């Protein structure tokens, strides 16, 4: 027996003008919801080539974020970089902690303003053109980064680069969540996290290839590699279909119809999908006529905003900047040979790639909430163990520390690293999504400011020199984040955006989202 879901509207190429009184928008809305619940992953992978292609292209923008985050920490391990921008301390080149902080902070400050600006700009010109604009800004920042020979110029370059990355990090999950059907939504938004860790892997690999050169190209080489992605996006993004959710919000119904055809194929009747978008936005608009920044903190949207922001707070409270951003430098401080630290740095991010790919199966089978909660439990334990092994002054303990760092990378990207972007795309209101995601980028930047300011003073040998003992600090913050996840993060697995909207409207507790069956006659 053929168990495939029937093609949307039976393949009948209807339009609202043709259906008249026979099929209402509400009936098409119900039809699209039914299709979403019946479509299997295998069928979606076979039939949704357009969605997978363009979600992959736009999601790949996050690769630049991962590359830059990792290259910031890895560049410190490059002798030539410390020599050109630092000073000699006991016969070794050291980058001053204050300038190390400035370099990291300026990039994060740029991402702060980039996230705010992108939330506004995306509502005006769309997701794809906002990404395209960010690509040009990124190219300008990279060019100045390569040309810089003084600390102030390099700091300005990092600020410009950070603005562009704020655009990227906001637009990638927004686009992926809006163009994907329910069964693919978790995978495509997990793909944003995959792009980040692939960027980190490429950064470590490039640093390993160039890092031991005696000249400035030891660090300029990795910076040059950053040009590849924004140049590709500048050429490709103009051909991408715009998010149909954005087009419907702009009352460009015909444009949304064309976009849906490009995403789902000409053989698919897209009228039910279009009706689903229109009806979901109509129901939201009945409650709130205009989308403003303050709306993110009003009524049920305040809870939704808290969940999206909280998920990314958990990413930082679990010590990601410490473990990944400083992994190579941390290995050196632990006394491991330089050649081995570069190899371990690559291994850390390679495990992150494996972890993220593994999450694609978990997101649709186990779900978002359970994976996030138990992931945070495991990460808390690993952080405490990293601190414990730092107290033991043996070579074996140093290698054990390094091994747990690699394991941490796998678990983090398997759980909160991947699920954070899924939760971001699903918990945010469709009406406020670009602004909510922009706010999330801002909060992520604020945490980055805090961590990048504090960590050099915790880790550097000329400061507190805590090394792996920082694991005790993050073990405590990670425990607090774990408790928050248990009480606040709902399960969105298998729910359409309209069903998620109804559960928030009815104030369903986080632990009962899957149990809720909807009110009689409701769309959910």
Helices and strands as residue ranges (DSSP letters): G 8-11, H 16-19, H 25-38, H 41-47, H 49-59, H 62-75, H 79-85, E 87-89, E 92-94, H 97-125, H 127-147, H 151-179, H 182-210, H 217-225, H 227-236, G 237-239, H 244-249, H 253-264, H 271-287, G 294-297, H 299-317, H 320-320, I 321-325, H 327-333, H 338-365, H 368-391, H 395-414, H 416-427, G 430-432, H 433-459, G 467-469, H 470-488, H 497-505, G 510-512
